[in-house]
Amino acid sequence: MNLFRTKAIEQSIADADEPGRKLKRSLSTWDLMIMGVAVAVGAGIFSVGAKAAANFAGPAVTISFAVAAVTCALAIMCYAEFATAIPVAGSAYVFTYATMGEVLAWIIGWNLILELFTAAAVIAKYWGIYLSKVFGLMGVDMPPALNVGGVDLYWGAFLIVAVFTVLLVLGTKLSARVGNIFTLIKIGVVLFVIVVGFTYVKVANYTPFIPHSVPTAASDGTDVLKQSFFGFLTGAVPAQYGTLGIFAGAALVFFAFIGFDVVATSAEEVKNPQKTLPRGIFGGLAVVTLLYILVSLALTGMVPYTQLAEAKSPTLTTAFEAVGNTDAAKVIAFGSLIGLTTVIMVLLMGLARVVLAMSRDGLLPRALSRTSDKHATPARLQIICGTAVALVAGLTNVDLLEEMINIGTLSAFVMVSLGILVLRKKRPELKPAFRVPFGKVLPVVSAILCLYLMTNLAVETWIFFAIWLVIGIAIYFAYGQRHSRLNEKFAEARSAVSGSTVSGNAAASGSGTVSGEEDDLSRV
């Protein structure tokens, strides 16, 4: 049983053309760039930055965003090199399968499912809550949840997931067009917030730019689970602000950059992926980073970070209310709703594409990889994913697992960054259209930065992550390893070699001929 057997790149590309399991290439550079902005610019731009400034970095949250952006950019460079070399659906899962072996590919695929499923469910739930707020601002009382048989049902989550599941079944290009419209609207809202916010900026609020580190007293034993894993390992006293606060803030705001890896999952649906993928991914990342930094500068310039820290759950609305502009709350609520809408769509699409790739390889049931003859989309799988996301978002307290999104993303980033080094060594003859510059340096730096940001996540997040991994490994050995198509091919080849060996031995009996079985198997 070879757990680290790899799948040939040529085989991955051939499998993408298998009849009944093909996707249609219809996306352009513009579509990809908008997709990146669509998935990254959500409600997080209105809330995550405020939380990071209030609780971790102060005005230096701008640096936190820059650190997160650089980390994301380095990892995305690695994604772009892989995606132009292997332009098929599956993203980090496919890249790991081609370089580091099946069991690690399964773990990364399992982590991508964690990232995309949890993110889609959390954001779908928030969408319903923001929808109720928008109704409330218009004077209509519409509760976010309905009590059905003693269970709170978040009806908004079911609504938005159902709408985009139908759109994704009807076609990726159609979904992209709808997403483009929503994305342009929310960019307009963000620009409005930035312009209005800067009219209230006071330079004095940026001082001190990096607040002095302040110890946080543990009130009970559960606080140990809330501190960073890095602090837990080093025995450092739990603290906020200071230099370490900047990196803790970066680990938090990294949530705002998830999704660019999702863009890579669309590689199989992109026209001319060698040129389109790098341009679309980096163009979207540049736009998002600029918007985030401008918003964080406006936020921390409007009010002192200490005032944000006094709020239970600080957002941009907190800052505008503090300066007396309550009308901005309506714009922010509308922007949050629009922002979340397209995020859900891209996450649902990415989730289905990862599962599609894993099921093509037999690690999940092969029936899931069937695509529609009419629309060339994984209709059955998209409906299953949409149903599962809607049920979890609408019926559970899924927002407790919010940090799981970050750790799933970062673990995939680490594997892809290291995988580039393996790919170059194993397949030096490959000439992808994009290559990460400076040789081995940037991929290694990317892996180290991602690992460090992972250690800045809470201890309880690592515990949940370990449980998720144990469940995934159990499923792999119970189902995936035995049903793997690569395993089947290996078994067939081994059987053929064994058969030829028996015949050869019989023919060579008495002649002293030695079987070449071991050499044949090694080639298999």
N, C-alpha and C positions, 0 to 999 in steps of 0.2 A: 504494500500500500504506500504509494508515493504521494505524500501530502503536498509536496512542493513542485509537482509537475506543472509545467507552464503550457499555455495555449499559444500556438503560433499566430503571429499577427495576420498572416495570409488566411488562416482559418477563420479568424474573427471577421475579417472583411468578407470572406465567402459566405459565412453564416448570415451576414446582414442582407445578402441577396437571395436567401432561401425563399422559394415561393410560399405565399401564405403567411410569411413572417417579415415582410419587407415594409419599410417606412418610406414615405415620399419626400424627396428633396425639394423643398419649396421656400426655405428661409434665406433672406438676404443679409448683408452686413447691417443694414438699418434695423431689420427685425431683431437681430441678435443684440445690438447695442441697446435698443429699447427694452428688450427682454431683461438684460442685466439691470437697467435702471428700474424696470417694473418690479423685479423681485427684491431689489435692495432698498429702494425708497418706499418704505411703508410707514406705518404709524411709529416705527422705531425712531424716525428722524424727529418726531415730536416729543418722544418720551425717553428713549434710551440715553441720549446725550444729557438730558437734565438729571437723570438718576446718577450717571457717572460723575457729573460735575458736583452734585450735591454730596455724594457719599464717598467718592474716591479721589478725584483729581482737582476739583476746583476749576479755576479758569484754564488750567493746563489740560483740560479735557480736549482742547484742540490738538495738543500733542498726542493724546490717547488715540484720537481719530487718525492722526498721521501715522502712528505706529501700526495701528490695525490695518490701515490702507497699504502701507509698505509690505506688511506681512502677507496680506491678501495678494498684492501685486506679484510678489516673488513666487507664491504658490501658483498663481494663475499663469505665470510664464511657463511653469512646468506643465500645467494642464494644456496650454496652447501647443507646446512641442509634442506632447503625447497625442493630442486630438488631431493634429495635422499628419501624424504618422499612422494613427489608427482612427480614422474618421467614422466611428460607429457609436451606437447608443450604449450607455452604461458608464461612461465617465471613469472615475477612479477605480471602479470595480474591474473594468476591462483592462485598464492600464496595468493594474496590479497582477491580473491573471497572466498577462503577457511577459511579466518581468520577475515576479517574486513567488509565483506559485498559487495553486488552487485554494489552499486553506487560508492564506492571507487575503486572497481575492474575496473569498466568502466573508471574512471578517469585515473587510472594507465595505463590501456590498451591504452587509447587515447593518453597519454603522450609517451608511447612506440612507437606508430605509428608516433608521432611527431619526436621522436629521430631518429628512423630508416629510416623513409622516407626522412627527411631533410638531414641526414648524407649521405644516398645513393645518393641523388640528388646533393648535394654540391660536394661530392667527384667524382661523375661521370663527372661533369662539369670540375673540376680540372684535371681529367685524360685526357680529350681532350686537355686542354691547355698544359699539360706536353708533350703529344704526339707531338704537334706542335713544342715544344722546341727541342725535340729529333730529329725530322726531320730537324730543322734548324741547329743543330750541325753537321748534316751529309751533310749540304749544300743544302737541299731541302726546298724550300719555301712552307709551307703548313699552311695556316691561320687556327686558331682554330675555327673560325666561318665563315659561309657563309651568305651573305645577300640575303634573299629570300622574295620578296615582301615587303621590308622595315623592315623585322624582322631578327635579328641576330640568326642564327641557329648553335648551337654548335654540329657539326656532330659527334665528338668523343664520346659525352655522349650517343647518340643513338647507336653507334657501340658497346661500351663495355657493356652497359646494355642488348642489344639484345643477345650478345654472352653468357653472364652468365645466362640470363633468360632461354635460350635453354638448357644449361648444367644442371641447377637446375630442369628443367622439366624432363630431362632424368634420373635423379637420384642423391640423396644426396651423395652417395659414390663416384660416378664418379666425381662430382663437387669437393669433398674433395681431390681426387687424383690430379686433375689439380691444385687446390689451394696449395697442399703440394709442388709441383714442384716450383711454383712461390714464395712461402714463403721461401724455402731454398735458392733460388737465391737472394732474397732481404736481407736475413740475411747475406749472403756473402758480399753483397755490403756495408751493414752497418758496418760490421767488417773491411772491407777495409778502409772505411772513418775514423773509430776510430783509426786504426793503423797509417794511414798517418797523421791524425790530431795531434796525440800525438807527432809526430816528430817536430812540430812547437810550442809546448807548452812552454810558459815562465811563471815561477812561479810568477813573479811580476804582471802578469795580474789578479791573483786571489785576489789582494789587492786593496781596501778593499773588503773582501768577502761578507759582508752585507753593501752595500752603505748606507750613511745617507739619511734619508727621505728628499725629495725635493718637495716643493709645486708646483703645476701646475696651472698657472693662467688661468682662464676661459676667453676665447676670445669672446664668445657669449653665448646666453641663451641655445643653443643646447648642450653645454658641460655638463649640468646638467644630461641629459639623458645618457651620456657616462660614468659618474662616477659610482662607485659601489653602489649597493642598500644599503649596510651596511653604507657607507659614507653618503648617502642621509638620512637614518634614524637617524643617530647620529649627523648629521650636521657637520661632520668633513670636513676640507678643503681638496679638491682633491689633492692627492699627489702620488708620485711614489717612489719606493725603500723603504728601512727600513724594519722593521719586518712585517708591514702590506703588504708591497710589495711582501714578500715571499708568503703570503696566496693568494694575488691577482694573483700571478704567478701560484700558485697551481690550482686555479680555472680555469685559462686558459689552463694549460698543462693537466688538467683532460681530456680534449678532446682526448688526446693521449691514455687514458685508456678505452675509451668507447669501448664496444664490448665484454667484458667479461660477461656482462649480456646477450649478444646475444648468447653466448655459452650455457647458461642455457636454452635457448629456444629450443635447440636441444635435450633436455632430453629424448624425446619420440623416438628419432632415435639412441640412444646409447645402445650398448650391455652392459649388467650388469651395469646399471647406478649407483647403490649404491657404487660401487668401482671406476668406470671409471670417473664419473663426477668430484668428488673432485680432483683426481689425475690430470686429464687433465686441469682443470681450474687453479689450483695452480701452476702446472708446467709451463703453458703458462705465467702466471703473473710474475713468478720469472725470466724467460728469458727476458721478455719485460722490466721489471724494471731495470735489469742489463744493458741492451743495452741503455736505455734512460739516465741513470746516466753517463755511459761512454761517450756517445755522448755529453752531456752537459758539462762534465769536459773538453773534448777536445775542444769544441767550445769556452768556456770562457777562456781557457788557451792559445788559439791561438792569440786572439786579445782582447784588452780592451773592456768591455761592453759599454763604452762610444762611441767607434767607431761603434759598432753595432747599437747604438741608432741614429746615424747620417743617417743611411740608411732608406729609405722610408718604405721598407718592408724587414727587415733583414732575411736572411736564412743562412744555412751552406755555401752556395755558396759565400755569402758576406764575410765570414771569410776566405775561401780559396783564394778568389781574393785579399783580403787584404794582405795575406802573399806571393802573387805572383804565386800561383799554379792554373792557369786557367784550366789546364787539368782536375782537379778534378770536374769542373763544369759538364763535360760530364758524369762522373761516377754518380754524384749526380742526374742529370736529369734522367738518366737511372734507378737509384735506386728508385727515386720518382715515376716514371711510373709503375715499377714493384710493388712497395709498394702499390700503390692505387688500382691496379688490383684486388688483393685478398680481400681487404677491401670491395669493391663493392659487390663481390660475397657473403660474409658472411652477409652483411647488407640486401641484397635482400632476402636471405634465412630467416633471422630473422624476417623481416617485414611480409613475407607471413605466418610464423608460428604463430605470434601474432594475425593476422587477422583470421587465421584458428581457433584458440582457441576461439576467441570472437564470430565467426559465428557459431561454434558448439553449443554454449550456447544460440544462438538466439539473442544476442545483436546486431549483424550485420546479414544480410541475410544469411540464412542457406545454400543456394546454393553455397556460397563461400567455404564451408568446404568439398566439394566433392574431393576425391583423385582419381588419375588414377589407374585403375585396373592393368595396365601393369607395371608401374614404382613405384607405391605407393607414389606418390608425389602430392601435390595440384596443378596440372598443370594449371587449369583454373585460379586459384587465383594468381599463380606465374606470369602468363602472364599479368594479370590485373595490378599487382603491378609493374612489369617491364615497362609496357607501361606508367603508371602514372609517375614513376620516370624519365623515358626518356623524356617525354614531359616537365616536370618541369625543369629538368636539361638542356635540350637543348634549351628551349625557354624563360626562365625567369632569372632574376638576383637573383637566390636563395641563393648565397653566403652571402647576407646581413643578412640571418637568421642563420649564423653559430653558434652563442652562444646558440640558441634554442636547439641545440643538447645536450649541457651540462646540461641545466636546466631540460630537459625531463629525462635524465639519472639519475641525482641526486634526482629528486622527486621520481623516482621508487626505488632508493636505500634507501631513508628514509622510505618508506612504507614497504619494505621487511625487513629492520632492526627491525622496531617496530612489524612487523607481526610475527617474531620469538617468541617474548614474548607472543603474543596472542595464537599462535599455541601450545606452551608448556603448557599454562594454560588450553586451551580447550580440547587438546588431549594428556594428560600426558602419556597415554599408548603407544603412538607411539615411536618407537625406530629407528630413521633414522640412516643410516650407518655413517654419519658424524654429529657431533654436535659442535656448536660454543663453545669454552672453556670459562671458568670463568663466567658461569651462565649468569646473566642478564647484566653484566658490558659491555662486548664488543658490543652487539647489541645496547645498549643505546649510547655508545661512537660513534659508526658508524653513528647513526641517527644524533647526534649533529654535527659531523664533516661534514656530507653531507649538513645539513642545513646551516652551516656556510659558506661552499664553495658556496652554492647557493646565499647567501647574497653578495658575492664578485663579482657576475656577474652584468652587467650594468643595470641601471634603465630601459632603453628601452627594454632590454631582458625580464624583469619582466612584462612590459606592453604588449608585444607581447604574453607572456605566459598566462597572464590573459585573453586576447582576445581568445586565443586557448581554454582555459578551458570553457569559456562561450559558445563557439560554440559546444564543446563536450557535455556539460550538456544539451544544447538545443536538440541535436540529441538523447541523451539518453532518455529524456522524450517524444520526438516526436515518437521515434521508438523502441529503445532498451528495455525500461522498459515494454512496452506493448507486445513485441514479445519474451521476455525472456522465455526460457524453464522452468526455475525455477518458474517464475510467473505463467506459465500455470499449472505446477504441484500443486502449491499452490492453484490456483483457483479450480482445479479439486478436491483437497482434501477438500477444504472449502465447495464445492457443495455437496460432499459425506457426510460430517459431518452434513450439514444443512438438507439433505434429511433424514438421519437417525434420526435426532432430531425431525423432523416433525412426522415421524412414531412412534417414542418413545412417543411423547406427546399424539398422538392419542390413542395409546394403553394404556397409563397411565392416561387418562382423568378420573377424579374422584377419582384417587388413591393417589394423592398428590405427585407423582414422579417429581423430578426436573431434567431438562435437564443437561447433562454434556458437553454442546457444547463448553464452553470456555476452559475447560481442553483439549478437543480433538483438538481444533484449536491451542492451545499453543504447543501441541506435533507436529502438522504439521509444 
